[in-house]
């Protein structure tokens, strides 16, 4: 029989957070459950973070006017049917992050000096959230990249998480049941772990009989850890045995090399499906244009080359096509979240999506005046929040605000100095 | 005079004290009553201490700490404060003797019944080394594991090393990875040697102009990698990736330096000096390119002749070789080291690998013996192999009987083997293969507390426990076969054998773990990367310098240890271990090349000893500014062995003024003039100020550097770079007065004052050695051991090697 506990805004002790053990918040949110209870418990808040390696050409993106009555720029024209669902923020940066392409490493972490040779990163906000919230879903988080070794997500020890670079492979992992042999292997692996833990716990108990008081305490710690891990493994085993959800769409296949925008769109689709089926609540996606020329008519250069336009008019036009397409993909993604039900709300209301870049100007490698777009998450949207590029609040203030929207008791993150980003309000 | 306190409430007779509670109280009361209660009673409670309420409950760690502090302060003469009346000699000596005996007896009793050391888990370094040595692998497991807790700066203290579910989850994962890495699944890969060069490299940048912008050519027509303006060199060897990833490869590179006179980045000065030596950087890098490099190594290239450089590394998937120019080597102290226009002309690169000593590799042989390898699926073309057995139970038992004693670092019983065997049987019954089932049992062993913790029982350590302690102390890994054999023969505890083994182990290359880990803890070199000197204020700081600084301190320590030099050298020495880069940084002439070597210092040179080495000066600063308080605390704790009390909670940290308007001396002045602060600062400030002439990179300075306030500020041209960002700030004034009143005018005079008491240095190092080698911090009963060691070492002028041997021969090391 399943035990169901609900997300409460319980305070999470700092000790628990630091130890990374967390506490059980809730079992997977299932639509069926909401009807069974009188009070309508709030569905969990999801996070979808997207980073664009080549940034956006600022004059085409940032409106001249601040506030709710901004006039749509060329890039924002295609998003006007979702105008009320997103906010465009300009002027922000991360303090002490002025390191060209390396600035991307700090986008979701806020760690200073990412360009320095012995830089050690800190945890990205998605992984901080995944440590807490991720336990309750089959996959703690999904981390995508359109190309290669690049990742925008970092663990607690500052290690970049190897991303998934194939939408097709991700789709298979999430939705296609393994062969009976594969499922059996995964279950066997988890059961082996449980068997091991059970035996070593026994060893610890036997050792305890023979040792001094101080040593007994340490063995107790060991014993407790074993039991805790066993519980987690039981959950893993249950997941392993469950059939994967059926998304009701045809199997996704990868596009050819160089079709980065298409790849990007497919990854957004897989992300959406994963969130809809509650396989995960945390997704990051790193858009890295490769240097293969896409097949799109009108483009004869690859993204990287275009982003280093040096103000060449021809290149700027092609760049505009590529970048507008990216934003259109995102716009479509937002629309689909609007149209999805999640409990009694729209999925968009229970999902925060942020789309930004680590540089404000990829041609000059300037890491100030970063483009940041946010949708969903029960924030007040439909406006351009314009911060002064010369002295904006730290971007990490936004991360703190978002982590709190996810129900986490976090007062500081990265180089934040406040718990909300000035200008961004919740509904 | 305060009211007499009811003696029976003062003491709980919990402990087996040598005297009865009444006797005890009687002996302490005269002191307390006449000389302490005035300030330390319920009303005044100076320093937060109310002695009238202080009960004797040493089982409570905090209570024990308070009583120890009371003892120490009186013993050192710090309490009563100097301004107060001195207690008569018999009162004072009775008080001290009584309290000393109580504390000592309590501590000793606890040690005898429970031991000094709490069940001590292997820390990350020890875990990885142990697994690597056991299985003959070289897998990067360290980052998988959570960071270790520390105590007193040491990361191998049993009481501070906790274990959580996260640890166990990672241990399972790590064991899985390690066992898979050690397991052979392919036929022996051919070790090939290929020769390639950069002309074969391709980039995925299509734009035709790009290649020309990145590289150039040498006069003899070879490709030259160069600094390309702001984008840095493109040193990745894109044409090659490891045929077998995660294996070791040996690279030989034939290259020479070149200054590109015609390139866009060459400057006027460069053209005059095309014969500059250039530092070559060799590393691994990501491919496709991210610009990140790993395992950086630096060599010096000549501009006139090709030299061969060798570099060996484990190459993971997605990485390739990186070769690039790094910086020029200035010939004179005021010549510039620059990067514009420097090139590395690479003639060829030879790559040998994957390298392996034997096949199947050592780890595989340990795990599976000589059991045959057969194709996993003969019907398929794939070459995947796996181990099979015709008599699984017998084979598993046999192999476990060999593996378990190695893993557990002691002989095992038949029951222990049987426990693991049941897992093999169970797994096979569930349908798993023999090799999988066997690996499950190995995983179990590697997650057992018998593997993860040192097994030590109160009293004298048995030989196997002694072997482990010695091995983890000197090599940060499990005992080797020789040590293990001596333990089995029960000979290791014999003093002569213990001494001989210590000597053998110190002579081994594995002893570099001792140097690294001990210095990492003792001098906090572990945190060398914790701060980045501000690039505007300290533009001459870079990675090659930092690497050199760490090597300097490690090699210096090795020299003291290997030649048994006196601990006086901690403070001042007549030699230093330098390479050209360090000599340049310190302003010492005549040192050439990237190799660290012993250099005699001229008399009066301020660079002798640890405390004026770059690495030490860097870790005791914060990257932007130095603080005499931080450096003072560092010296008091690590060099003099008298750590200061923590700062009071309501005092804010000082904001360094990088505009340079006020100096830190002026800001700290307040402390000297307030009685409540003076107590600690009279001791903290002197060493800190003595070192103020050294900036955060360890460079000597006579003036502070500051950020210019406006465009009008006169900006200094930094020798050694092109850079002019900071202004010359206020002058440094290092002069000060020691706590005991002796004045000094600079670091040299300060050093002489400390050198007057070498036994204090010896005592401090001894305590640190005890902490490192036992995995527990100093306790009260250990003091007599340390004192005896220092006393005996006086005759050899407190040689470092002598102290080390003394510690290992002492009761704190040979007992739990």
Interface residues (C-beta under 8 A of the other chain):
Chain A: X19 X20 X21 X101 X102 X113 X116 X117 X118 X120 X147 X148 X149 X150 X156 X157 X159 X184 X188 X191 X192 X193 X195 X196 X197 X199 X200 X203 X204 X207 X210 X211 X212 X213 X214 X215 X217 X218 X219 X221 X222 X225 X226 X228 X229 X232 X290 X291 X292 X293 X301 X302 X304 X305 X365
Chain B: X113 X114 X115 X118 X119 X121 X143 X146 X147 X158 X159 X162 X163 X164 X165 X166 X167 X168 X169 X172 X204 X205 X206 X207 X230 X286 X288 X290 X291 X293 X296 X318 X419 X423 X426 X427 X430 X431 X432 X440 X443 X444 X447 X448 X449 X450 X452 X453 X457 X458 X529 X532 X542 X543 X546
